[in-house]
Amino acid sequence: MNDTALGATALKNWCRADDSTGAWTATQPTCSSDGVAQTTYYLSPNGGHTPYKEDWDTLRIDAGYCYKVKFVIDLAPDFTKTYDRRGTSAAYVKASDNADAHVVGQSSSSCP
């Protein structure tokens, strides 16, 4: 879910085993999972989200931006993390099957 005035991007698959919600990598996931090829989905500003009842596992943190992401997790406490990619490459963040990632802030000038 994108709760900001800027766009964001989700990716279908996460390619590393044993990572939990909030884990990140600077390597773009390119794998397929259960026969489903990697694909991206644009999260439009002010409420854009992946299709309901579909499994999307990765949020891209754009190069040059700082994102604040709130993870809403079934049967566990919610938490918020900041990913600062200003001056560096993009990053990719995992959201487990029982979690929703909400982009609640993003900026290229400072961390929200």
N, C-alpha and C positions, 0 to 999 in steps of 0.2 A: 504494500500500500504506500502511496506517495502523498504525503500530507503537506508538501511544499509547493512553492510557486514555480519551481523548475522541474523539468522532466527527470526521469530516472530509468534504469534498465534492469530487468530481471533476466536470469538465464534459467533454462529448464533443469539442467543437471549439475550436480556437485560430484567431483571426480576423485575425492580422497576419502578413504575409509577412516573410521574412528574419530572424525571431527565432530564437534558439537556446535549447537547454535552459537553464532557470534565469531566462530573461527574464521580466519581469512588467509588469503594467499595472493601474491602478486602475479601468479601464473593463471592465465585465462583458462577455465575449464573447457575442454573440447570433446569430452567423452560422450558416449551414448549410454543410456541406462534402460534396461528391459526393452531393448529394441527401439527406443526413442532417441533420435539424434539430438544433439545440442542445438538449441535455438534461443533467440532472444525475444523479449517482449517489452515494448515501450510502456512505461508507466507515466501517463499524462499528468501534468500539474494538478494540484488541488483535488486529490481523490482517486487518481488512476490506480488500478490494481490488476493483478493477474486474474484470469478467468476463474470464477468460483468453481469449486470442486475439482480443480486441477492442481497437480503437484509441481510447484516451481521451487527450486532449492537454493538459488544463488541470487544475490543482489550485487550489482557492480557499483563500486565507488569510483566515480570518474577521476581521471588524472587531473591534478590541479585543484581539487575540491576537498573540503572537509564536510563529512556527513555525520549527523547525529541520528542514530537508529534505535528505536524502541522495539524490543522483542516481546511479543505477547505469546505466552506459552501455556498450553493446556496442562493443568494439574501441577504447575510450578510457578514460582514467582516471576513476574515480568522484570526485565532489566533493560538498561539503556547503555549503549556504547558509542564512543566517538571514534571515527576513522579519519585520520588526517593524511590526505594524499596531496597536499599542496606542495609543489616543487618536485613531484615524483610521479611514477606511473599509476595506472588504475589498480584497484584491488578488488577482490571478489570475496563475498561474505556468505557463509552458510546459514541457511534457515532450515532447521529440521522439520520433519513431517508434522510435528505437533506444535509448530511455532509460526507466527506471522511476523514479518519484519516491516516496521512502519518507519519510513523516512520522515523524520520530524523536523529536520533542519539540514540545510546545505548552503555552503558559501565558498567562494574562491578567495575571499579576502581574510576571513577569520573563521574560527570554529564556533559553530552555534552552541 
